[in-house]
Amino acid sequence: MKTTRPRSLRLRGFTTILLFLLPALVLFFGLVVAPILLAFYASVFKWNGMRGLPTDFIGMANFTRLLADEVFLGDLWHGALLIILSVVIQLPLSLGIAMLLNQRIYGRAFFRLLFFAPYMLSEAITAVLFMMILSPTDGLANYILGWFGIDQLDWFADPSTVMMSVFIVMTWKYFGFHMILYIAGRQGIPKELTEAAQIDGATGWNVFRYVTLPLLGPTIRISVFLSVIGAIQLFDLIWIITGGGPSHSSETMAVTMFQFGFKRFQVGYASAISVVMFLISLVFAVLYQRYVMRRDLEGASTVLRDQR
């Protein structure tokens, strides 16, 4: 009799938790798990997305076609290029501005808001804005170049400049988000550590290199992770600005998937592309968390255990 009441209480608590979680679980399975399973299922069929579920089974033919598709191989290169540029240019730029705006300078709250504001704009608004700024005929960018006697550029119409132009738009849109991450991480570093280093005679650069930067490691690793995943899945900006052109020179996997799925109605092939995108993101996420963020995750688990 003594054990009946605690068990009933535990069962009642479990039932209550399950009832609260049920709406979220239904939405998660309906909007996340089910579409993933359907994409895997459709990827082995030849299907136009109409007249019920697919029935024309073709096995791995869609994936074999992917490996021989020059457009898809180009998508992989474009995604890798955006990842490299983001990690090498965008994130260091965000870090540098974050360190500057962490200092006691006049108007730093205004500048933080100013630099973060582009992130609050939708991708559609950002795309239309830069289509006007980088217009080859009457855009502001070419007008400024004309002041210095530089020839006008076909920013989004030239295959040799379109990816760099897209990266400029990406950087303007997202660097403020990473900047805020770094500012938050920097403010989490105890002042006593930097003050102790300064008392010991460390210069500003040495304080940053040997104290601030190592302690910002967890924040930087999260920032890199989000940047890579975002570059792999990039769609909105490119679709609105270039549609993947000219001649597929700015196309990404997401754009190619949309083209085949909703323009050419080759849903089976588009599903295969989505499966590859999902697997690339999943493998990267697992390996990154396993080998790069392992120490951060172990530290978080230790803190949670201590709090219990």
N, C-alpha and C positions, 0 to 999 in steps of 0.2 A: 504493500500500500504506500510505502514511503517513496517508491520510485515512480509510481503512476503519475503523480502530480507534476514532477519536473519534466517527465517525458511529454505529457500533454501540453505543458507550457511551451516546450521546445517545438512541438508539432504546430501549435497555434502560431508561434512566432515565425516558423518557416512558411506556413500558409499565408500569413500577412505579407511577408517579404515577396513571396511569389505573386500575390495579387497586385502588389505595387509594381513589380517588374514586368508583369504580363503585357501591358500595352506597349512598352518599349521593345520587348522581345518580339511581339507580333510585327511591329514596324521594321525592326532590324531584319528579321527573316524575310519579310515581304519585299523590302526595298533594297536589301544588300545581298543576303544569302541566295534567295531565289533567282535574281538576275544573274549572279555568278554561275550558278548551276545550269541555268538555261543557256548561257553563253558557251559553257563547256559542251553542253549537249548539242547545240546548233553548229558548233565548229567542225563537227565531223559529218555534216550533211551539206548537200547542195540545196539551198533554200532561199526564196525571195522574200521571206517574212510574211507571206500571205497564205490564206487558205489553210488555217490550222497549223499543227505542229509539223516539223519537217519529217519526210519519209524517205528521201533519196539519199541513202547512206553512201558516203564516199571515203570513209576512213580518214587517213591522215593526208589526203590530197590537198586540202586547203593549206596545211602547214608546209607541205613540200613546195607548193606554189609560192608561199611567202619567202622561202629561202632563195628562190630564183627570181624574185621580183625586185628589179633595180630600184623602184620607187620606195619599197619598204626598206631595203638596205640603206637607201639615202635617208629615210626617216631615222634609222638608228644612228647614223652619223650626225644628223642635225640635233638629235637629242643629246648625244655625247658632247657635241660642241657647246650647246647651251649649258650643260652641266659644268664643263671645264671653265667657261667664261664666268659663270656664276660663282664658282668656288675661288677662282683666281682674282677676279676683279670686283664683282658685286659685294661679296661678303667682306673682304678687306676694306672696301670703301665704307660699308655700313659700320664696321668696327671703328675705323678712324673717326668718323663723324660722331659716333656714340661716345668715344673717349673725349672728344672735344666738347661735346655738349654736356658731359658730366662735370666739367670744370665750372667754376663760378664766374660765368661771363654774363654780361648784360643781355637780357632778352632771350635767355636759353629756353625758357618755357615756350616762347613764341616760335623759336626755331624748331623745337621738338615737334610742336603741332604742325608747323609748316612742312617738315620733312615726312611726317607720318600721314598727312592728309591724302597724298596720292593712293595710299593703300586702302583708304576708305571709299574711293571711287570704284564703281563697277568696271569690269574688264571692257564692257561695251563702250562706256563713256571714255575710258582711256584710249581705246583703239580709235574711236572717231576723232578724238582730240589730236592724236599724233598723225592721223591721216591728213589733217589740215596743216599741222606744223611742218611735216616732212613732205608736203605736196611738191612735186617737181616743178610746177608752174608758178604758183603764188604762195608757197609755204614760207613760214618765218625762217626756217633753217637755211634755205637757199638764199633768202634775202640777206641774212647775216653773212653768209659766205661771200656774197657779192661785194660786201664792204671791203673784204681783203683780197679781192681780185681772184677768188677761187671759182672755178667752173661749177655750175649747178650739178647736183647729183640726183640721179633717179633712185632715191632711197629704197623704195619697195618694189621698183620695177626692174632693177638690175640684179641678175643672179649673183653678182660678185659682192653686192652690198646689202642684200636683203636680210641675211641672217644677223649681221652686225646691227642693222637698223632695228630688227625685232628685239635684239638683246638690249639696245638702248631703251626701248619701251619697257621691257621687263625690269630693267634696273630702276628706272624712274618709278615704276609701279610698286615694286616690292622691297626696295632697299630700306624704306622707312620702317617696315615691319621688323626686319632683322636689326635695325638700329635700336628699336625699342627693346628687343630681346637683350641686346648687349648692354644697354643702359640699366635694365633691371638686374642683369647679372653683375654688373660693376657695382651697383649700389648694395648688393648682397655681400660684398667683400668687406670685412671689418676694417675700419680706418686705422686701427692700431697696427695692422700689419704693414701698411704702406708708410705710416709715420715712423715705425721702427726701422724700416729700410732707409728712409731719408736721414734719420738720426745717425745711422751707421755710415752715411756718406754716399749712398747710392744716388746716381743721377736720375732724372725723370725717365730717361729711356731704360735704364737698368731696373727701375721700379716696375715699369710696364712689362719688361721682358721676363723678369725673374719672379715677380710677385703677382701682378695683375693678370697677365696672360695665362699662366698655369691655372690660376683659380677660376678663370673664365672658361676653362676647358669644357665643362659640362654644357654650358650655354652655347659655345661654339659648335660642339658636336650635334646638339639639337638643331641649330641653325643650318648646318650643312645637310643634315638628314631631310629637313623640310624643303630645302632648296633643290636637292636632287630629285625627290619625289615630285615636286612641282614641275620641274623641267621635263621629266618623263611623261607627265600627264598633260602638258600644256596644250590647250586647244583654243580657248575663247579669243585671245588676242590675235593669233595667227589666222583663225578662220575669218574674223571680221576685217582684218587689215589686208591680207593677201590671198586668203582662200587656199593657201598652200603654194601659190605661184611666186614668181613666174616659172613655168615649166618644172613644177614640183620642187623648186630650189629652196622653199621655206616650209615644206610639208613635214609634219610630225606624225607619229603613229596615230594619235587621236584624230587628226585631220583626215588621214587616209582611211581610218575606220569609219568616220562619218561619211566620207565620199562614197565608199562602197556600200555602206548600210542604208543610207537615206537618199542617195542620188542614183546609184546604179542598181539598188535593190538586190545586192549580192550579200544577203545577211549572213549566210554561212561563212563566207570569206571574212566579212567584217567581224564576226564572232571570233574567228581564229586570231585576228589581229588583237582583239580585246583580251583574249586569253594570254597571248604573248606579253602584252602590256602588264596584265595582272601578275604573271609569273615573274617578270623582270622586277616589278616593284616588290613583290613578296620576297624573292630571293635576296634582293638588296636589303630590305628591311630586316630580315632575319639575320643575315650575315653582319650587317652593320651593328645591330643591337648585341649580337653574340660576341663580336670581336672588338668593336670600337667603343660601344656604350656599356660594356660589361661592368666596368668598375662603377659607373654612375648608377646603374640599376641595382647593383649589389649594395651600394651605399644607401639608396632609397629604401630597399627592403630592410636593411638593418635599422634605419630610423623608425620605420613602421613597427617592427618587432619591439623596439625599445619603448615606443609610445603605448603599446598594449600592456 
